[in-house]
């Protein structure tokens, strides 16, 4: 049985950082303490020790890339390269099926691996493929956190087994995206954190920071070059009111990176919103959408319902 002797101290330190971070989210201390307490398993040391009972056993999946993982679990996979009009090469991974096409696009500092690293029982790509859907996953532009020996060495050192992956990597993600022990995918943590973070571009990260600081969903700010680029001193806002494709919004109450107030603003501006779904978990976080242990029950049914509704 695993003994996490410093576990309570770690939780306390993480809570302090969470309180500090949350000041920018306008949450009260009472809300933070309640969120932390409610998501912590009862008799936390015993339960977490049980979850981590396989400590010391290395999950071989941490050494496999996306195509190797897919084929290991008896799925077919196809790989394509698409060259964009501005010269970027985008990789596409396909798990072929006879059903409707489902395209999955990862977020910032992520990769197509996100959709399968949760395992065959939780990875959204696997779950959709099991139902016969034709699943496509894209890999965006990579400039930083490229797949390298250095990055993989660090990930395997600090997140290579279940205890380290939970104690270090999972809590770092909690600090960024919100706390939710109930959806922690313990067994797959080493696999998840040996595929995340992945790649991104400097410009994407800079743009994300600009959006957060400006409070406006607008194009990239080139500062003095804006007038040459856009014909105005400030970058224009994205005209989401002109989106004609059907859009559905899924959101979680515990998501620190996508505040509910922003969800409401987006909802009010979309002209063809077909559905808005609050995940039935009061503490569902930003990263639970790709890493949650219970994807099948909290997300999949509503995703399938939405696909059938549109098609």
C-alpha positions in Angstrom: 0.0 0.0 0.0 1.3 3.4 -0.9 2.0 5.8 1.9 1.7 9.5 1.1 3.2 10.9 4.3 3.4 14.4 3.1 0.1 14.4 1.3 -1.8 16.7 3.6 1.0 19.3 3.5 1.0 19.1 -0.3 -2.7 19.7 -0.4 -2.3 22.7 1.9 0.4 24.3 -0.3 -1.7 23.7 -3.4 -4.7 25.3 -1.7 -2.6 28.4 -0.8 -1.6 28.8 -4.5 -5.2 28.2 -5.6 -6.4 31.0 -3.3 -3.7 33.3 -4.7 -4.6 32.5 -8.3 -8.4 32.7 -7.7 -8.1 36.4 -6.9 -8.2 37.2 -10.6 -11.4 35.1 -10.9 -13.2 37.2 -8.3 -14.0 34.2 -6.2 -14.4 34.5 -2.5 -12.3 32.7 0.0 -15.4 30.8 1.2 -16.0 29.6 -2.4 -12.4 28.4 -2.7 -12.5 26.5 0.5 -15.8 24.9 -0.3 -14.6 23.9 -3.8 -11.5 22.4 -2.4 -13.3 20.5 0.4 -16.2 19.3 -1.8 -13.9 17.7 -4.4 -11.6 16.0 -1.9 -12.5 12.4 -1.4 -13.8 11.5 2.0 -11.1 9.7 4.1 -8.8 11.1 1.4 -5.6 9.3 2.3 -7.2 5.8 2.3 -9.1 6.4 -0.9 -6.2 7.9 -2.7 -3.8 5.2 -1.5 -6.2 2.6 -2.9 -6.3 4.4 -6.2 -2.6 4.5 -6.4 -2.1 0.9 -5.4 -0.2 0.1 -8.6 2.6 2.5 -7.7 5.9 1.4 -9.0 4.4 -0.4 -12.0 5.2 1.5 -15.2 2.5 1.7 -17.7 4.1 0.9 -21.0 1.8 3.2 -22.8 3.9 6.2 -21.8 6.4 5.1 -24.4 3.9 4.9 -27.3 2.9 7.7 -29.7 -0.6 8.2 -30.9 -0.5 5.7 -33.8 1.1 3.1 -31.6 -1.5 3.5 -28.9 -4.4 3.3 -31.4 -3.1 0.1 -33.0 -2.2 -1.5 -29.7 -5.9 -1.4 -28.7 -7.0 -3.0 -32.0 -8.2 0.1 -33.9 -7.2 1.0 -37.4 -5.4 4.4 -37.9 -4.6 6.5 -41.0 -2.2 9.5 -41.1 -2.5 12.4 -43.4 -0.6 15.7 -44.0 -2.5 18.8 -45.0 -0.7 21.9 -46.2 -2.5 25.1 -45.4 -2.7 28.1 -47.9 0.0 29.9 -45.8 2.4 27.0 -45.8 1.8 25.2 -42.5 1.8 21.4 -42.4 -1.1 20.0 -40.3 -1.2 16.3 -39.4 -4.5 14.4 -39.3 -5.1 11.1 -37.6 -8.1 9.1 -38.6 -9.8 6.1 -36.9 -12.0 5.1 -39.8 -15.7 4.2 -39.2 -18.9 3.9 -41.2 -20.8 6.5 -39.2 -20.9 10.3 -39.3 -17.6 12.1 -39.4 -16.5 13.6 -36.1 -13.5 16.0 -36.1 -11.7 16.6 -32.8 -9.4 19.6 -32.5 -7.2 20.0 -29.4 -6.5 23.1 -27.4 -3.5 25.2 -26.5 -0.4 23.2 -25.5 -2.1 20.0 -26.5 -2.1 17.5 -29.3 -4.3 14.9 -31.0 -3.0 12.5 -28.3 -5.4 14.2 -25.8 -8.3 12.3 -27.3 -6.9 8.9 -26.6 -4.5 9.2 -23.6 -7.3 8.7 -21.2 -7.5 5.1 -22.2 -10.1 3.0 -24.1 -12.7 3.5 -21.4 -12.4 7.3 -21.1 -10.7 8.7 -24.3 -13.3 10.4 -26.4 -11.8 9.3 -29.7 -12.0 5.6 -28.6 -15.5 6.0 -27.3 -16.7 7.5 -30.5 -14.9 4.9 -32.6 -16.5 2.1 -30.6 -19.9 3.5 -31.7 -18.8 3.4 -35.4 -18.2 7.1 -35.9 -15.5 8.2 -38.4 -13.1 10.0 -36.1 -10.6 12.5 -37.3 -8.0 14.2 -35.0 -5.8 17.1 -35.9 -2.3 18.1 -34.7 -1.8 21.9 -34.9 1.3 23.9 -35.4 4.2 23.0 -33.1 7.0 25.5 -32.2 7.5 25.0 -28.5 7.2 21.8 -26.3 8.1 19.8 -29.4 8.3 16.1 -29.1 12.0 15.8 -28.0 14.1 13.6 -25.8 14.5 16.4 -23.3 10.8 16.9 -22.9 10.0 13.2 -22.8 12.8 12.6 -20.3 11.3 15.3 -18.0 7.8 13.9 -18.3 9.0 10.4 -17.6 11.0 11.5 -14.6 8.3 13.6 -12.9 5.2 11.9 -14.2 6.3 8.4 -15.1 4.5 6.5 -12.4 1.1 7.0 -10.8 2.2 8.6 -7.5 4.5 11.2 -9.1 2.0 11.9 -11.8 -0.7 12.5 -9.2 1.3 14.4 -6.7 3.2 16.7 -9.1 1.6 16.9 -12.5 -2.1 16.5 -11.6 -1.8 19.2 -8.9 -0.1 21.6 -11.3 -3.1 21.1 -13.7 -5.5 21.6 -10.8 -3.9 25.0 -10.1 -4.4 26.0 -13.7 -7.8 24.6 -14.6 -9.6 23.9 -11.3 -9.8 21.2 -8.6 -11.8 18.0 -9.1 -10.5 14.8 -7.5 -13.7 13.0 -8.4 -12.8 12.9 -12.1 -9.1 12.1 -11.6 -8.2 9.3 -14.0 -5.6 7.8 -11.7 -4.6 4.7 -13.7 -4.0 6.8 -16.9 -2.2 9.8 -15.3 1.3 8.7 -16.3 0.0 8.2 -19.9 -1.8 11.6 -19.9 1.2 13.5 -18.6 3.6 11.8 -20.9 1.5 13.2 -23.8 0.7 16.6 -22.3 1.9 19.3 -22.6 2.6 18.9 -26.2 3.2 21.5 -28.9 2.0 24.9 -29.6 3.2 28.1 -31.4 4.6 31.2 -29.7 2.0 33.3 -31.5 -0.9 31.2 -30.2 0.3 31.7 -26.6 0.9 35.4 -27.2 -2.6 35.7 -28.7 -4.2 33.9 -25.8 -2.4 36.3 -23.4 -3.6 39.3 -25.4 -7.2 38.1 -25.2 -7.1 37.6 -21.5 -5.6 41.1 -20.9 -7.9 42.9 -23.3 -11.1 41.1 -22.3 -12.1 41.1 -26.0 -12.3 38.2 -28.4 -10.3 39.8 -31.2 -7.6 39.2 -33.8 -3.9 39.2 -33.0 -2.5 42.6 -31.8 0.4 43.6 -33.9 0.6 47.0 -32.0 2.3 49.5 -34.3 1.6 47.3 -37.4 -2.1 47.1 -36.8 -3.0 49.9 -39.1 -1.0 48.3 -42.0 -2.6 44.9 -41.2 -6.2 45.9 -40.4 -6.5 49.5 -41.3 -7.2 50.4 -37.7 -5.1 51.1 -34.6 -6.7 48.2 -32.6 -7.2 44.7 -33.9 -10.9 44.0 -34.9 -13.1 41.8 -32.8 -14.1 38.5 -34.3 -17.6 38.8 -35.7 -19.1 35.7 -34.1 -22.5 37.1 -34.9 -21.8 36.0 -38.5 -21.3 32.3 -37.7 -23.9 30.4 -39.6 -22.8 26.9 -38.7 -24.7 25.2 -35.8 -22.8 25.6 -32.5 -23.2 23.9 -29.2 -21.6 25.0 -25.9 -20.4 22.6 -23.2 -19.2 24.1 -20.0 -18.3 23.2 -16.5 -18.9 25.0 -13.2 -15.4 24.3 -12.0 -13.5 25.6 -15.1 -11.1 28.3 -14.1 -9.9 29.0 -17.6 -13.4 29.5 -19.2 -15.4 31.5 -16.8 -19.2 31.2 -16.8 -19.6 34.9 -17.5 -17.6 34.4 -20.7 -19.9 31.5 -21.6 -22.9 33.7 -21.2 -21.4 36.4 -23.4 -20.7 33.9 -26.2 -24.2 32.5 -25.9 -25.7 35.9 -26.3 -23.8 36.6 -29.5 -24.1 33.3 -31.4 -27.0 33.4 -33.9 -27.2 29.6 -34.5 -26.8 28.1 -31.0 -28.4 24.7 -31.1 -27.6 23.6 -27.5 -25.9 24.7 -24.3 -25.0 22.0 -21.8 -23.8 22.3 -18.3 -21.9 19.2 -17.3 -23.7 17.5 -14.5 -20.8 17.8 -12.0 -20.5 21.0 -9.9 -16.7 20.9 -10.0 -16.1 19.8 -13.6 -12.9 21.6 -14.7 -11.2 22.8 -17.8 -9.1 19.7 -18.3 -11.8 17.3 -17.3 -13.2 17.7 -20.8 -10.3 15.6 -22.1 -8.9 13.9 -19.0 -11.9 12.9 -16.9 -12.2 9.4 -15.7 -16.0 9.3 -16.4 -16.2 10.8 -19.9 -18.6 8.1 -20.9 -21.3 9.1 -18.5 -20.8 12.9 -18.1 -20.1 13.8 -21.7 -20.5 11.1 -24.3 -24.3 10.7 -24.2 -24.9 14.4 -24.8 -22.3 14.5 -27.6 -24.0 11.6 -29.3 -27.4 13.3 -28.9 -26.0 16.5 -30.4 -24.4 14.6 -33.4 -27.7 12.9 -34.1 -29.6 16.2 -33.8 -27.4 17.9 -36.3 -27.2 15.0 -38.8 
